[in-house]
């Protein structure tokens, strides 16, 4: 993985995580009556973003050579 692609991927994923967190915070503040947003869903979505981000770093840290 080239360095430029790696930094673009990390930057894009980080920006996506910021927007996702903004949306979740906005929904929590508004508290719509029929919202199915629970603490479990919030935790799972944050965990999903962190797992993907860590896996991107691990792919970069452990190069596969053929």
C-alpha positions in Angstrom: 0.0 0.0 0.0 1.6 3.3 -1.0 1.9 6.0 1.6 -0.4 8.4 -0.4 -3.2 5.9 -0.6 -2.8 5.0 3.1 -3.0 8.6 4.2 -5.9 9.3 2.0 -7.7 6.2 3.3 -7.1 7.2 7.0 -8.1 10.8 6.3 -11.3 9.7 4.6 -12.2 7.2 7.3 -11.5 9.8 10.0 -13.7 12.4 8.2 -16.5 9.8 7.8 -16.2 9.0 11.6 -16.5 12.7 12.5 -19.6 13.1 10.3 -21.1 9.9 11.8 -20.5 11.1 15.3 -22.0 14.4 14.5 -25.2 12.7 13.2 -25.4 10.5 16.3 -24.9 13.5 18.7 -27.6 15.4 16.8 -30.1 12.6 17.1 -29.3 12.2 20.8 -29.9 15.9 21.4 -33.2 16.0 19.4 -34.6 12.8 20.9 -37.1 12.0 18.2 -40.1 10.1 19.6 -39.8 7.0 17.3 -36.0 6.8 17.3 -34.5 3.3 17.7 -31.1 4.7 18.6 -30.1 2.9 21.8 -26.8 3.0 23.7 -26.1 -0.5 22.3 -26.4 0.8 18.7 -24.2 3.8 19.5 -21.6 1.6 21.1 -21.6 -0.9 18.2 -21.3 1.9 15.6 -18.4 3.5 17.4 -16.7 0.1 17.8 -17.2 -0.6 14.1 -15.4 2.6 13.2 -12.5 1.9 15.5 -12.2 -1.7 14.4 -11.9 -0.6 10.7 -9.5 2.2 11.6 -7.3 -0.2 13.6 -7.4 -2.8 10.8 -6.3 -0.1 8.3 -3.3 0.7 10.5 -2.5 -3.0 10.9 -2.6 -3.5 7.1 -0.1 -0.8 6.8 2.1 -2.0 9.7 2.3 -5.7 8.5 3.2 -5.6 4.8 2.4 -8.7 2.8 5.2 -9.7 0.4 4.9 -12.2 -2.3 
